[in-house]
Amino acid sequence: MGYEELVMFIKDGIKFVENFAGIIDKSTPHLYLSALPFSPSKSILARSQIERFAGIAQVAVGQQDDWPRNQQILQGHTDFVESVAFSPDGRHTVSGSWDKTIQLWDAQTGGQVANPLQGHTLPVLSVAFSPDGRHIVSGSFDNTIQL
């Protein structure tokens, strides 16, 4: 394997871990193999490793050609996430949860923009941005709408 192929192999391995981190973090090693068939058809890592495991399952229909451009795992809520919305300019994401909070996220980095917004006394069912992106509105099981 030449230098350029090795660099591509390493970059592909990083994308594999980024996309399947949830499985890898919580599973035993044999489940990493289960993720290989779901890798894109252009994945150098998957192509080279699938050949080593003759009995591994194959994706019959719908396999992606390449890795997704961007994937973030946003963590911060302590209960079910009920609603998510993008700001009109696409720079932020807002989420409402059963933990009674609203979180504002940077859509590019996945980081929290501020501390969670609080005020509802029951789970937050819906969130939305105003058309100009300056306000967030939420609806809750507590029968209130908050701006």
LUMTORPA-904892 format. One record per atom (N, C-alpha, C): residue number from 1; x, y, z; atom name; residue in one letter. Coordinates in steps of 0.001 Angstrom, whole numbers. Each point is the difference from the previous one (the first is absolute). Layout:
<nodes>
(node NUM,(X,Y,Z),"CA","a")
...
</nodes>
This chain:
<nodes>
(node 1,(846,-1164,0),"N","m")
(node 1,(-846,1164,0),"CA","m")
(node 1,(896,1233,0),"C","m")
(node 2,(-220,883,-975),"N","g")
(node 2,(776,1226,-91),"CA","g")
(node 2,(-450,1041,1014),"C","g")
(node 3,(756,1094,77),"N","y")
(node 3,(-268,1058,965),"CA","y")
(node 3,(-1400,579,-177),"C","y")
(node 4,(-380,345,-1233),"N","e")
(node 4,(-1312,602,-242),"CA","e")
(node 4,(-1122,-965,345),"C","e")
(node 5,(166,-1275,-323),"N","e")
(node 5,(-1011,-999,352),"CA","e")
(node 5,(-118,-144,1512),"C","e")
(node 6,(1139,42,690),"N","l")
(node 6,(0,-100,1453),"CA","l")
(node 6,(-732,1189,619),"C","l")
(node 7,(229,1209,-502),"N","v")
(node 7,(-682,1194,501),"CA","v")
(node 7,(-1503,-128,-217),"C","v")
(node 8,(-409,-465,-1189),"N","m")
(node 8,(-1427,-194,-288),"CA","m")
(node 8,(-602,-1056,925),"C","m")
(node 9,(747,-1069,261),"N","f")
(node 9,(-451,-1072,880),"CA","f")
(node 9,(-220,549,1412),"C","f")
(node 10,(920,813,488),"N","i")
(node 10,(-118,580,1345),"CA","i")
(node 10,(-1181,970,65),"C","i")
(node 11,(-156,862,-992),"N","k")
(node 11,(-1130,932,-24),"CA","k")
(node 11,(-1322,-755,-29),"C","k")
(node 12,(-39,-1084,-766),"N","d")
(node 12,(-1204,-815,-86),"CA","d")
(node 12,(-286,-661,1355),"C","d")
(node 13,(1046,-440,675),"N","g")
(node 13,(-161,-589,1337),"CA","g")
(node 13,(-565,1001,986),"C","g")
(node 14,(433,1249,-101),"N","i")
(node 14,(-519,1050,875),"CA","i")
(node 14,(-1487,212,-272),"C","i")
(node 15,(-387,54,-1262),"N","k")
(node 15,(-1413,170,-338),"CA","k")
(node 15,(-827,-1193,481),"C","k")
(node 16,(562,-1201,-92),"N","f")
(node 16,(-678,-1195,486),"CA","f")
(node 16,(-293,142,1493),"C","f")
(node 17,(1004,411,765),"N","v")
(node 17,(-178,156,1450),"CA","v")
(node 17,(-996,1117,297),"C","v")
(node 18,(88,1132,-712),"N","e")
(node 18,(-934,1104,224),"CA","e")
(node 18,(-1445,-429,-246),"C","e")
(node 19,(-227,-777,-1054),"N","n")
(node 19,(-1351,-391,-362),"CA","n")
(node 19,(-555,-1136,850),"C","n")
(node 20,(864,-844,508),"N","f")
(node 20,(-464,-1153,770),"CA","f")
(node 20,(468,44,1449),"C","f")
(node 21,(339,1185,493),"N","a")
(node 21,(508,136,1373),"CA","a")
(node 21,(-991,-527,1030),"C","a")
(node 22,(-1292,200,-223),"N","g")
(node 22,(-1006,-478,940),"CA","g")
(node 22,(30,-1501,161),"C","g")
(node 23,(199,-703,-1099),"N","i")
(node 23,(89,-1462,41),"CA","i")
(node 23,(1320,-415,631),"C","i")
(node 24,(1064,624,-431),"N","i")
(node 24,(1332,-361,477),"CA","i")
(node 24,(126,256,1499),"C","i")
(node 25,(-559,1101,466),"N","d")
(node 25,(111,374,1406),"CA","d")
(node 25,(-723,-972,928),"C","d")
(node 26,(-1096,-575,-459),"N","k")
(node 26,(-833,-798,880),"CA","k")
(node 26,(-27,-1486,-339),"C","k")
(node 27,(818,-428,-928),"N","s")
(node 27,(-126,-1373,-481),"CA","s")
(node 27,(1309,-770,81),"C","s")
(node 28,(-136,-1286,-90),"N","t")
(node 28,(1165,-876,-39),"CA","t")
(node 28,(598,6,-1396),"C","t")
(node 29,(1260,-401,-144),"N","p")
(node 29,(681,98,-1298),"CA","p")
(node 29,(-713,-669,-1175),"C","p")
(node 30,(-736,-1087,222),"N","h")
(node 30,(-642,-645,-1155),"CA","h")
(node 30,(-1042,906,-652),"C","h")
(node 31,(-529,984,734),"N","l")
(node 31,(-982,904,-592),"CA","l")
(node 31,(645,1043,-900),"C","l")
(node 32,(1305,257,163),"N","y")
(node 32,(682,899,-936),"CA","y")
(node 32,(-112,-593,-1403),"C","y")
(node 33,(143,-1320,-69),"N","l")
(node 33,(-110,-670,-1294),"CA","l")
(node 33,(-1388,179,-590),"C","l")
(node 34,(-1017,29,866),"N","s")
(node 34,(-1363,186,-482),"CA","s")
(node 34,(-190,1369,-639),"C","s")
(node 35,(816,976,367),"N","a")
(node 35,(-105,1337,-575),"CA","a")
(node 35,(649,74,-1383),"C","a")
(node 36,(930,-871,-287),"N","l")
(node 36,(719,62,-1284),"CA","l")
(node 36,(-920,4,-1225),"C","l")
(node 37,(-1004,-883,-86),"N","p")
(node 37,(-851,22,-1193),"CA","p")
(node 37,(-773,1300,-172),"C","p")
(node 38,(-185,766,1056),"N","f")
(node 38,(-744,1253,-95),"CA","f")
(node 38,(899,1172,-373),"C","f")
(node 39,(1280,-259,-142),"N","s")
(node 39,(925,1020,-464),"CA","s")
(node 39,(-264,271,-1478),"C","s")
(node 40,(296,1203,-475),"N","p")
(node 40,(-225,316,-1415),"CA","p")
(node 40,(827,-896,-922),"C","p")
(node 41,(-484,-155,-1223),"N","s")
(node 41,(686,-855,-970),"CA","s")
(node 41,(1406,499,-323),"C","s")
(node 42,(257,1301,149),"N","k")
(node 42,(1328,562,-262),"CA","k")
(node 42,(952,-118,1190),"C","k")
(node 43,(-444,-578,1093),"N","s")
(node 43,(825,-102,1194),"CA","s")
(node 43,(1149,-980,-220),"C","s")
(node 44,(1214,520,22),"N","i")
(node 44,(1198,-836,-165),"CA","i")
(node 44,(114,-968,1163),"C","i")
(node 45,(-254,492,1199),"N","l")
(node 45,(86,-825,1197),"CA","l")
(node 45,(-973,-1177,-87),"C","l")
(node 46,(-1248,281,-300),"N","a")
(node 46,(-1005,-1064,-49),"CA","a")
(node 46,(320,-1005,-1102),"C","a")
(node 47,(354,481,-1180),"N","r")
(node 47,(315,-925,-1106),"CA","r")
(node 47,(1145,-931,360),"C","r")
(node 48,(1022,554,644),"N","s")
(node 48,(1161,-827,325),"CA","s")
(node 48,(-295,-975,1130),"C","s")
(node 49,(-871,376,922),"N","q")
(node 49,(-278,-872,1139),"CA","q")
(node 49,(-1106,-1018,-278),"C","q")
(node 50,(-986,358,-803),"N","i")
(node 50,(-1083,-938,-316),"CA","i")
(node 50,(561,-1241,-687),"C","i")
(node 51,(1026,186,-819),"N","e")
(node 51,(622,-1140,-687),"CA","e")
(node 51,(570,-1013,991),"C","e")
(node 52,(350,444,1185),"N","r")
(node 52,(582,-890,1012),"CA","r")
(node 52,(-1052,-844,725),"C","r")
(node 53,(-1281,381,-136),"N","f")
(node 53,(-1078,-687,714),"CA","f")
(node 53,(-1038,-468,-1016),"C","f")
(node 54,(180,-1209,-497),"N","a")
(node 54,(-819,-522,-1094),"CA","a")
(node 54,(-1485,-90,339),"C","a")
(node 55,(-358,-300,1229),"N","g")
(node 55,(-1409,-204,352),"CA","g")
(node 55,(-735,1234,458),"C","g")
(node 56,(604,1168,-119),"N","i")
(node 56,(-632,1220,499),"CA","i")
(node 56,(-1187,396,-880),"C","i")
(node 57,(-1033,551,620),"N","a")
(node 57,(-1202,414,-725),"CA","a")
(node 57,(336,1100,-1008),"C","a")
(node 58,(-843,125,-1010),"N","q")
(node 58,(169,1028,-1025),"CA","q")
(node 58,(-1268,836,-84),"C","q")
(node 59,(130,1271,-340),"N","v")
(node 59,(-1150,867,-209),"CA","v")
(node 59,(-457,-202,-1442),"C","v")
(node 60,(-1260,-411,-174),"N","a")
(node 60,(-516,-314,-1337),"CA","a")
(node 60,(-438,1260,-751),"C","a")
(node 61,(-649,931,679),"N","v")
(node 61,(-546,1186,-651),"CA","v")
(node 61,(206,1211,905),"C","v")
(node 62,(343,1125,-579),"N","g")
(node 62,(45,1242,741),"CA","g")
(node 62,(1334,381,611),"C","g")
(node 63,(1055,-711,-339),"N","q")
(node 63,(1303,347,558),"CA","q")
(node 63,(451,1354,-553),"C","q")
(node 64,(518,853,868),"N","q")
(node 64,(495,1309,-413),"CA","q")
(node 64,(1307,-160,-783),"C","q")
(node 65,(270,936,-901),"N","d")
(node 65,(1251,-21,-756),"CA","d")
(node 65,(1162,534,826),"C","d")
(node 66,(-270,1038,804),"N","d")
(node 66,(1078,644,744),"CA","d")
(node 66,(-486,362,1396),"C","d")
(node 67,(926,377,869),"N","w")
(node 67,(-342,372,1370),"CA","w")
(node 67,(-828,1271,4),"C","w")
(node 68,(-873,177,1001),"N","p")
(node 68,(-735,1266,111),"CA","p")
(node 68,(990,1141,194),"C","p")
(node 69,(-360,1171,-449),"N","r")
(node 69,(899,1153,105),"CA","r")
(node 69,(268,389,1444),"C","r")
(node 70,(-1028,-19,814),"N","n")
(node 70,(149,495,1353),"CA","n")
(node 70,(-903,-801,924),"C","n")
(node 71,(498,-351,1135),"N","q")
(node 71,(-835,-667,983),"CA","q")
(node 71,(448,447,1382),"C","q")
(node 72,(-934,410,787),"N","q")
(node 72,(277,415,1368),"CA","q")
(node 72,(-909,-780,926),"C","q")
(node 73,(495,-329,1153),"N","i")
(node 73,(-816,-575,1050),"CA","i")
(node 73,(-47,1052,1091),"C","i")
(node 74,(-1185,557,206),"N","l")
(node 74,(-163,1082,967),"CA","l")
(node 74,(-497,-607,1307),"C","l")
(node 75,(778,165,1041),"N","q")
(node 75,(-355,-568,1289),"CA","q")
(node 75,(-124,1096,1036),"C","q")
(node 76,(-1039,-79,809),"N","g")
(node 76,(-215,994,1033),"CA","g")
(node 76,(-1323,-190,716),"C","g")
(node 77,(-988,-513,-707),"N","h")
(node 77,(-1285,-274,637),"CA","h")
(node 77,(134,-1236,886),"C","h")
(node 78,(-832,-57,1025),"N","t")
(node 78,(40,-1141,917),"CA","t")
(node 78,(-1221,-897,-140),"C","t")
(node 79,(-866,291,-977),"N","d")
(node 79,(-1176,-829,-258),"CA","d")
(node 79,(-311,71,-1494),"C","d")
(node 80,(-1084,-625,-417),"N","f")
(node 80,(-365,-64,-1416),"CA","f")
(node 80,(-3,1370,-657),"C","f")
(node 81,(496,66,-1236),"N","v")
(node 81,(-91,1213,-812),"CA","v")
(node 81,(-1277,-128,-818),"C","v")
(node 82,(-881,970,131),"N","e")
(node 82,(-1318,-58,-636),"CA","e")
(node 82,(-65,806,-1288),"C","e")
(node 83,(779,1086,-86),"N","s")
(node 83,(-117,893,-1148),"CA","s")
(node 83,(1348,652,-307),"C","s")
(node 84,(262,192,-1298),"N","v")
(node 84,(1239,633,-459),"CA","v")
(node 84,(-341,905,-1178),"C","v")
(node 85,(676,1147,-87),"N","a")
(node 85,(-215,908,-1133),"CA","a")
(node 85,(1305,725,-332),"C","a")
(node 86,(192,296,-1291),"N","f")
(node 86,(1125,811,-457),"CA","f")
(node 86,(-416,1454,-65),"C","f")
(node 87,(943,896,291),"N","s")
(node 87,(-249,1430,-162),"CA","s")
(node 87,(-114,300,-1496),"C","s")
(node 88,(-674,1097,-361),"N","p")
(node 88,(-161,329,-1428),"CA","p")
(node 88,(1322,104,-762),"C","p")
(node 89,(1065,460,671),"N","d")
(node 89,(1289,117,-687),"CA","d")
(node 89,(823,-1289,53),"C","d")
(node 90,(-504,-1029,702),"N","g")
(node 90,(681,-1287,73),"CA","g")
(node 90,(1177,-42,950),"C","g")
(node 91,(261,1069,728),"N","r")
(node 91,(1173,44,883),"CA","r")
(node 91,(-245,-622,1368),"C","r")
(node 92,(-1267,-101,398),"N","h")
(node 92,(-319,-524,1323),"CA","h")
(node 92,(-1085,-1072,-76),"C","h")
(node 93,(-31,-809,1027),"N","t")
(node 93,(-1044,-1000,176),"CA","t")
(node 93,(-542,176,1405),"C","t")
(node 94,(-1303,-177,161),"N","v")
(node 94,(-612,71,1315),"CA","v")
(node 94,(-699,-1334,250),"C","v")
(node 95,(30,-453,1247),"N","s")
(node 95,(-647,-1270,333),"CA","s")
(node 95,(-783,151,1296),"C","s")
(node 96,(-1138,-707,54),"N","g")
(node 96,(-831,-20,1194),"CA","g")
(node 96,(-98,-1424,503),"C","g")
(node 97,(-33,-163,1310),"N","s")
(node 97,(130,-1334,579),"CA","s")
(node 97,(-991,-246,1133),"C","s")
(node 98,(-132,-1278,322),"N","w")
(node 98,(-776,-426,1154),"CA","w")
(node 98,(691,395,1295),"C","w")
(node 99,(1255,449,-59),"N","d")
(node 99,(677,475,1216),"CA","d")
(node 99,(-425,1435,342),"C","d")
(node 100,(-1020,517,-742),"N","k")
(node 100,(-614,1321,236),"CA","k")
(node 100,(894,1157,-427),"C","k")
(node 101,(1049,-271,-780),"N","t")
(node 101,(908,1066,-426),"CA","t")
(node 101,(5,141,-1517),"C","t")
(node 102,(533,1131,-410),"N","i")
(node 102,(226,307,-1411),"CA","i")
(node 102,(1493,263,-131),"C","i")
(node 103,(614,-598,-1014),"N","q")
(node 103,(1437,194,-218),"CA","q")
(node 103,(210,666,-1353),"C","q")
(node 104,(939,919,-49),"N","l")
(node 104,(386,664,-1247),"CA","l")
(node 104,(1398,-475,-363),"C","l")
(node 105,(155,-443,-1253),"N","w")
(node 105,(1238,-629,-455),"CA","w")
(node 105,(581,751,-1196),"C","w")
(node 106,(1312,-29,-137),"N","d")
(node 106,(686,472,-1196),"CA","d")
(node 106,(-64,-1145,-1003),"C","d")
(node 107,(-672,196,-1124),"N","a")
(node 107,(-204,-1076,-966),"CA","a")
(node 107,(1306,-452,-650),"C","a")
(node 108,(997,853,-51),"N","q")
(node 108,(1270,-369,-627),"CA","q")
(node 108,(858,-867,914),"C","q")
(node 109,(111,402,1271),"N","t")
(node 109,(895,-699,915),"CA","t")
(node 109,(-706,-1025,884),"C","t")
(node 110,(-1314,152,187),"N","g")
(node 110,(-741,-879,898),"CA","g")
(node 110,(80,435,1446),"C","g")
(node 111,(677,1109,278),"N","g")
(node 111,(144,474,1371),"CA","g")
(node 111,(-1215,780,477),"C","g")
(node 112,(-208,7,1319),"N","q")
(node 112,(-1086,780,581),"CA","q")
(node 112,(357,1478,-82),"C","q")
(node 113,(-975,819,-394),"N","v")
(node 113,(220,1428,-143),"CA","v")
(node 113,(-140,699,1351),"C","v")
(node 114,(-879,-497,849),"N","a")
(node 114,(-232,607,1313),"CA","a")
(node 114,(-467,-1092,957),"C","a")
(node 115,(-216,376,1243),"N","n")
(node 115,(-574,-938,955),"CA","n")
(node 115,(-1415,-359,-438),"C","n")
(node 116,(-496,-1175,403),"N","p")
(node 116,(-1369,-381,-376),"CA","p")
(node 116,(-1016,1044,459),"C","p")
(node 117,(-1003,226,-843),"N","l")
(node 117,(-1088,913,353),"CA","l")
(node 117,(-1000,-768,846),"C","l")
(node 118,(-399,583,1117),"N","q")
(node 118,(-912,-663,924),"CA","q")
(node 118,(-1221,865,222),"C","q")
(node 119,(-1066,-626,495),"N","g")
(node 119,(-1212,754,290),"CA","g")
(node 119,(-1240,-868,-84),"C","g")
(node 120,(29,-989,-862),"N","h")
(node 120,(-1142,-915,-77),"CA","h")
(node 120,(22,-931,1209),"C","h")
(node 121,(-1187,-393,452),"N","t")
(node 121,(-91,-895,1159),"CA","t")
(node 121,(-287,-1441,-408),"C","t")
(node 122,(-250,-218,-1286),"N","l")
(node 122,(-206,-1348,-553),"CA","l")
(node 122,(782,-91,-1317),"C","l")
(node 123,(77,-1181,-606),"N","p")
(node 123,(798,-160,-1228),"CA","p")
(node 123,(-331,1011,-1104),"C","p")
(node 124,(1045,395,-731),"N","v")
(node 124,(-125,898,-1146),"CA","v")
(node 124,(-343,-854,-1224),"C","v")
(node 125,(-1126,307,-629),"N","l")
(node 125,(-477,-787,-1143),"CA","l")
(node 125,(427,555,-1344),"C","l")
(node 126,(143,1318,-88),"N","s")
(node 126,(340,576,-1303),"CA","s")
(node 126,(842,1254,171),"C","s")
(node 127,(872,218,-981),"N","v")
(node 127,(837,1198,-41),"CA","v")
(node 127,(44,507,-1432),"C","v")
(node 128,(166,1313,-142),"N","a")
(node 128,(112,597,-1331),"CA","a")
(node 128,(713,1344,117),"C","a")
(node 129,(625,415,-1109),"N","f")
(node 129,(595,1327,-95),"CA","f")
(node 129,(-996,938,-662),"C","f")
(node 130,(68,1281,339),"N","s")
(node 130,(-765,1001,-726),"CA","s")
(node 130,(607,127,-1397),"C","s")
(node 131,(-743,515,-966),"N","p")
(node 131,(523,116,-1366),"CA","p")
(node 131,(1316,769,-112),"C","p")
(node 132,(219,980,888),"N","d")
(node 132,(1258,742,-47),"CA","d")
(node 132,(1113,-669,809),"C","d")
(node 133,(-308,-1099,702),"N","g")
(node 133,(990,-752,753),"CA","g")
(node 133,(393,609,1334),"C","g")
(node 134,(-664,1086,407),"N","r")
(node 134,(375,693,1235),"CA","r")
(node 134,(-702,-537,1237),"C","r")
(node 135,(-1076,-768,-188),"N","h")
(node 135,(-773,-494,1140),"CA","h")
(node 135,(-238,-1492,-128),"C","h")
(node 136,(-159,-644,1156),"N","i")
(node 136,(-348,-1418,62),"CA","i")
(node 136,(-1326,-90,739),"C","i")
(node 137,(-902,-814,-500),"N","v")
(node 137,(-1271,-237,668),"CA","v")
(node 137,(-83,-1481,332),"C","v")
(node 138,(-619,-303,1137),"N","s")
(node 138,(-135,-1397,409),"CA","s")
(node 138,(-1391,-252,542),"C","s")
(node 139,(-451,-1238,-181),"N","g")
(node 139,(-1282,-436,546),"CA","g")
(node 139,(237,-1202,884),"C","g")
(node 140,(-793,-116,1070),"N","s")
(node 140,(263,-1027,1001),"CA","s")
(node 140,(-1271,-700,448),"C","s")
(node 141,(192,-1172,624),"N","f")
(node 141,(-1081,-725,657),"CA","f")
(node 141,(-609,827,1136),"C","f")
(node 142,(723,1034,457),"N","d")
(node 142,(-513,813,1112),"CA","d")
(node 142,(-1047,1019,-494),"C","d")
(node 143,(-438,-138,-1260),"N","n")
(node 143,(-1028,843,-605),"CA","n")
(node 143,(443,1445,-178),"C","n")
(node 144,(1306,229,-146),"N","t")
(node 144,(479,1353,-241),"CA","t")
(node 144,(853,41,-1257),"C","t")
(node 145,(56,1183,-565),"N","i")
(node 145,(908,315,-1096),"CA","i")
(node 145,(949,1054,544),"C","i")
(node 146,(1297,-194,-205),"N","q")
(node 146,(964,975,495),"CA","q")
(node 146,(822,541,-1155),"C","q")
(node 147,(300,1266,60),"N","l")
(node 147,(763,685,-1040),"CA","l")
(node 147,(1326,438,594),"C","l")
</nodes>
